[in-house]
Amino acid sequence: MKKDDIKHIKQLLSEPKSIVVVPHKNPDGDAIGSSLGLYHYLKQFGHKIVIIAPNDYPDFLKWMPAEESVMIYDNQTEASDLIIDQADVIFTLDFNALNRIGNMEAVVTKSRAVKIMIDHHQQPDGYATYTYSDVSMSSTCEMVYNFINMLEDTDHINAEIATCLYTGIMTDTGSFRFPSTTSQTHKVIAALIEKGANNAQIHTNIYDTSSYNQLQLLGCALRNLKVLPEYNTAYITLSQDELNTYNFKKGDTEGFVNYGLSLKGIVFAAIFIESQQDQIIKVSLRSKGDFSVNEFSRAHFEGGGHINAAGGKSDLTMEATVEKFIRILPTYKHVLNL
Ligand SMILES: [Mn+2]
């Protein structure tokens, strides 16, 4: 972020403002963690500040401080529209194109508020007044820490902020194991622990929350796992019937796609999950090394994300989706066989 931008933002926030913080649709740990981290930071300066998430998110995120204050746009549309309409400043966190916020897209697009984007996804759109975009960053939470640091205000980082930011860095880095985890990431993590983040407790809150049904669903997913050794690729399918059998709830399949990548030699993993409600197959993609699932998803599954983690969707049946996936792979044989 440019020095001038920081100066302007400092000035902008020097008086109490009406601020809305918006994470992306289907918010994850980084989206909610960064939103709440920023919320606890800004709250100290007398701003009126509301987080509005496009839709609901999994229970394993519902313990972070002040989480209960997050408004859900799809459930509280009218009240949210009013707040967005009257906002002076809108922070958009952990996404970079307004089509990533579902039904909020129109009202946020229309708003004349100053928009500030903080995000680490590829190819940002140009909608924001101030854009802090860095695709080399581990997480938006690490960037919110940097943002506060650029405002020369790390003294204002309290235990609440530290807890929320730690959570998002942890979830977006697969607990500090993805290549995006730098020495700088660890320095930020160290600072957050010093500020009061309870790392062991946060790990427990996020990861040790499985239900019996969820583990049974994981068992089902692992039985469905298929390997295509000629492409160093593995994929999992889960049909709506299978989800129903194990009483699927939002978030239950979080992390399942990574099991494909845990196989020795596999560099590309996919999971295809049927959603009868949305009439689509949800696609989640992971890779190791230089194979860009962001580009793969943009080209074939109407999605995108990062080089090593991306999402997408298919309007075909499950069978046809998997067939399409397998049909595409030979095109990428050279990059998948490095
Ligand atoms: Mn993120």
Boltz pocket constraint, residues with backbone or C-beta under 6 A from the ligand:
constraints:
  - pocket:
      binder: B
      contacts: [[A, 30], [A, 31], [A, 94], [A, 120], [A, 138], [A, 139], [A, 140], [A, 172]]
      max_distance: 6.0
